[in-house]
Amino acid sequence: MAREITEYLRETIARGGSDLHLSAWAPACARVNGSIVSLDQELLDPTTVRNLILDTLSPGIAVVLSVFFLGERPTIWQASGIAITLVGVGWVMRGHAA
């Protein structure tokens, strides 16, 4: 079973790595001293890689990427949350925040 993204990042840092590499049908890897080293033996499937990457994003950005680039459709509740968030951001940007 794949680990959480934070576990992979912590291990990358602990090994002195500079980059975390996630690819479908390959194990999670890190760049350590210029070389790519495996962090795990488990091959990550495309859905797992997608979820690991989306977990690093804010919910709003994750939904926008999912809708526009992955072709997913949000539920009515998710769409409502996006709309409320956008209205709130607009409100703050126009200087109406306390």
Contacts in CASP RR format, 6 or more apart in sequence:
PFRMAT RR
TARGET T0000
AUTHOR 0000-0000-0000
METHOD contacts of the structure
MODEL  1
MAREITEYLRETIARGGSDLHLSAWAPACARVNGSIVSLDQELLDPTTVR
NLILDTLSPGIAVVLSVFFLGERPTIWQASGIAITLVGVGWVMRGHAA
1 42 0 8 1.000
2 28 0 8 1.000
2 42 0 8 1.000
2 44 0 8 1.000
2 48 0 8 1.000
2 52 0 8 1.000
3 28 0 8 1.000
3 40 0 8 1.000
4 52 0 8 1.000
4 55 0 8 1.000
5 52 0 8 1.000
5 53 0 8 1.000
5 55 0 8 1.000
5 56 0 8 1.000
8 20 0 8 1.000
8 22 0 8 1.000
8 28 0 8 1.000
8 30 0 8 1.000
8 39 0 8 1.000
8 40 0 8 1.000
8 52 0 8 1.000
9 20 0 8 1.000
11 30 0 8 1.000
11 39 0 8 1.000
12 18 0 8 1.000
12 19 0 8 1.000
12 20 0 8 1.000
12 30 0 8 1.000
12 32 0 8 1.000
12 39 0 8 1.000
15 30 0 8 1.000
15 32 0 8 1.000
15 37 0 8 1.000
15 39 0 8 1.000
16 32 0 8 1.000
16 33 0 8 1.000
17 30 0 8 1.000
17 31 0 8 1.000
17 32 0 8 1.000
17 33 0 8 1.000
18 30 0 8 1.000
18 31 0 8 1.000
18 32 0 8 1.000
18 34 0 8 1.000
19 30 0 8 1.000
19 31 0 8 1.000
20 28 0 8 1.000
20 29 0 8 1.000
20 30 0 8 1.000
21 28 0 8 1.000
21 29 0 8 1.000
21 30 0 8 1.000
21 31 0 8 1.000
21 36 0 8 1.000
22 28 0 8 1.000
22 44 0 8 1.000
22 49 0 8 1.000
22 52 0 8 1.000
22 53 0 8 1.000
23 29 0 8 1.000
23 44 0 8 1.000
23 49 0 8 1.000
24 44 0 8 1.000
24 45 0 8 1.000
24 46 0 8 1.000
24 49 0 8 1.000
25 43 0 8 1.000
25 44 0 8 1.000
25 45 0 8 1.000
25 46 0 8 1.000
26 43 0 8 1.000
26 44 0 8 1.000
27 38 0 8 1.000
27 39 0 8 1.000
27 40 0 8 1.000
27 41 0 8 1.000
27 42 0 8 1.000
27 43 0 8 1.000
27 44 0 8 1.000
28 38 0 8 1.000
28 39 0 8 1.000
28 40 0 8 1.000
28 44 0 8 1.000
29 36 0 8 1.000
29 37 0 8 1.000
29 38 0 8 1.000
29 39 0 8 1.000
30 36 0 8 1.000
30 37 0 8 1.000
30 39 0 8 1.000
31 37 0 8 1.000
44 52 0 8 1.000
50 70 0 8 1.000
54 62 0 8 1.000
54 65 0 8 1.000
54 66 0 8 1.000
57 65 0 8 1.000
60 82 0 8 1.000
60 85 0 8 1.000
63 74 0 8 1.000
63 78 0 8 1.000
63 82 0 8 1.000
64 82 0 8 1.000
66 72 0 8 1.000
66 74 0 8 1.000
67 73 0 8 1.000
67 74 0 8 1.000
74 82 0 8 1.000
91 97 0 8 1.000
END
